[in-house]
């Protein structure tokens, strides 16, 4: 923790009026741009003039968080607001929002489920960049839970115990919405895999496009044929003091939405986050 705080202080001391500091998860890496926060061999600075357009080939298949960053970058580029984006690491979103509120960063550099934060004070929430129903997840269980994995697309979650993180309110709502028999809430995501493999829970929700997920405490396997659409949208969330930046993002998102076709939706399709590949899978939320 001490090294993390030292790095944060070093980064903060070099911020200037021409730099927009955005928080990203400490694990975030983009190989194409060699971009990361606080990782050897990668840059934590992105010149705004070098930000590719949202439909650039450089962003094809780049996935959601990179596209989130590029929406921010293109917004501030169009407004000539800053010259540089600087990535600052945080261990989790709650810490990222705390850093923003404490003026250590300008904003969290990824879209967030607005419903998770709507009740919090001193926050500004932009127009959604990912709309209701566009964020879809898969059903996952651990490799040893063949009793769950073998259910396939005939799975009946009303007989099963879901598992998620206590602070992930949108995931909790989704598990309740699909009628999970029980919803187990854990303090951190690193506990999820072991909780399921030990038989205390049966399944969790995670990235639909990934057949195997390893970032939530261990290896989890996706069950083909079923998905869950979240009844929630994702927006950028800023501290209330950053009204100018908020207005820049609002104007840019609105302008891109008015294009035909909708340039924001097309951007996330281009990034591979919104896809038709799973349209034929059974949506447990419907």
N, C-alpha and C positions, 0 to 999 in steps of 0.2 A: 504494500500500500504506500510505503514511504517513497519508493521509486516512482510510482504512478503520480503522486502529488508533486514530486520534484520535477518530473517531466511537464506536468501541467503548468507549474510556475514558470518554467523556462519558456514554454510556448506563449503563455499570457504576457510575459515581459516583452515579447517581440511583436505584439499586435500593434497595428497602427490604424489610423482612420481609413487607409486605403486597403485594409484587409478585413474580410468577413470571416470570423471564426465560427466554424460549425462543428458541433459534436457528433462523433460517430462511435459506434461500438468498437472497443479495442480489438476485436477480432476481424473487423472489416478490412478486406484486401481486394483491390482490383488489379489483376495481372496485366491487362492491356495497357493501362495508364501508369502501372507501377505506383499505385496510389494506396496509401495506408496511413494510419495515425500512430506514430511512435514505433515503427517497425524498421529494423535495419535493412538497408537495401531498397527502401521505398521512399517516395516523397510524400510529405504531408502538406505540400503546397501545390495549388493548381492555379496557374495564371488564367484569369477570367477570359482574356482574349483567345485562349486556346481551347475553350470549352466547345465541343462539337455541337452542331445543331441536333435537335432531338431525333431527327430521322437519319442521322449520319450512320454510315456502315460501321463506324467505330463502336456504336452503341447497340448493334444488333446482338441480341441474346445476352445483354449485360445484366439483366435482372433488375429487381425493384429498387434496391437501395442505391445502386449506381445511377439509375434513372432519376430517383429523387434528388440526388446531388446535382445532376445535370439540369434539372428543372430549375433549381435554385440558382445555379451558375448562369443559365441563359436569362433568367429574370433580371439578375443584377447586371449582366452584360448589356441587356437591352436598355436599361436605365442609366448605364454608365455610373453605377453606384460605388463600386470598388474595383481594384485591379487584381486582387488575389483572393482565393479561398484558402483558408488554412484549416486542416482537419485536426481536431483535438479529441483524444480518446476518452471514453467513459466506460465503466464496467456494466452499466445497465441504463435503461431509459430514465428511470426515476432519478438516478444520479445526474444524467444529462440535463434533465429539466431543472434540477437543483443548481447546476453550474450556470445555466442560462439565467435563472432568477437571481443568482448572486453575481451576475455581470462578469463571469469568467469566460463565457462564450456568448456569441450573439444569438444563436438558436441551435436547436437539435437539427442535425442534417439529414433526417429521414422523416417521411410521413408517419403519422401515428393515428391510431383509432381515436377519433375525437371524443367519442362517448366515454373513453377511459379517463378523460381529463376535463370534461365540460364543467364539472362542479368545482374545479380548482380555481382559485382567484389569481388575478394578475397575469392572465394568459390571453393571447390573441390567437384565434383559430381561423385559418384561411379557408377559401373555397376548397372542396375536396379535390384531390388529384386522383384518388381511387374511389369510385362511387359504390353505393350499396349493391351487393351481389357480385362485384368484380373481384373481390378477394375470396378465393376458394382454397380450401385445405383438404388434405387427405386424412384417412383414418389409419393410425399406425399402432403396432404392437411390437413386442420384442421377439427375437428369433426363437427363443425357447417356448413361447406361447403359441404352439401349433394349434391349440384348441381355439384360439381366436383367429389366427391367420387363415386357417382352413375354412372359415365361414364364408370367405369371399364376398361377392356382392349380395348375398342373401343375409348378411349380418343384421341382427336385430339388436340395436344398441339399447333398447328399453330393458334388456335383460343383462346389460353389462355396466361396468363401473368405469366412468371416464376419469382422466387425470389431467390436471393443468396447474398453472402457477397462480397463487393467490392474487397477485397484482394484475393478472391478465383478465380483466373484466369482460372483454369481448369474447374471449375463448370460453369463459364460464357461461356467458349468456348463450353461446352457440351450443354448448353441451346440454344445457337445460332445454333449449329450444328443440333439439332433436330427441329429447326424452330419455337421456341416459338414466339408468336405474339409480345411479349415485354419482356425485361429482366430488372427487377428492382434490383438495387444494394444498399445494406444497409451497414452501417458502422460496425455492429457487428451481430453475429448469434443470439443473444438473442432477436433481434427485428423481426425475421422471422415469428414466429407463429402468433403474433399479427397483423403483416402486412397482412397476408393471411386471418385470421379470420375476420378482419375488411373490407375485400372485395377489398383491394387495389392491391392485387396480388392473384393468383389462386393456384400455386403449387410450390414446391421446390424439390430438390434432396437430398436424405440421404441414410443411410445404408440399403442395399437391404434386409439383413437377419432379420431386425427388423420390425415387423408389426406396432409397435407404437414407435415413437421417442420422447423423452422429453428433449433432451439436446440443442435444438435450440430455446429456449424461451417459450416453452409450448408444449402441446401434439399435435403431427401430426400423421396422419393415412396413412399407405401405401395403394396404389391402387393395388390390385392383378392383375397379368397377364401382367404387363408392366415393363420394366427396361431400363436402359441406360448404355451402355458400354463406358467408357472413352477412348478417343484416346490419352492416355497419360500413361507414366510409372512413377514409384516411385523409388527413390534412396535415399541413405544416403548423406547428404550434410554437409561438414566440412569446417571450416576456412582454408585458404591456408597454414597457418603455420604448420598444422598437417599432413605433408606429410607421416611420418612413419605410423601413424594410417590409413591414406587413403590407403596406399599400402597394409597394412595388410587386410583391408576390401576388396580391389580389388582382392587380391590373393585368399582369402577365398571364395568369391562369385563365382569367376571363377572356382575354384576347385569343388565346390558343384554343379555348373551348368553342369560340365562335367561328373558327375555321371549318371548312367542309372538305374532308371529314374532320371530326373533332381531333385536334392535334395532340391533346393530352392523352386521350384514350389510345390514339394511334401510337404514341410514344411508348406506352406500357405494353402494347401488343408487340411493337418492334423490339422491346427489351426482352420479350419472351415471358413476361409475367401474366398478362391477359392472353389466353389462348383458347382456341376452339377444340384442341386435342381431346378434351375431356367432356365435351358437350353431351356425349352419349352415356356418360357415367351417371348412375343414380344419385340424385342430390337428396341427402337425408333431411335437408332443411325445407324441402318442399313437399 
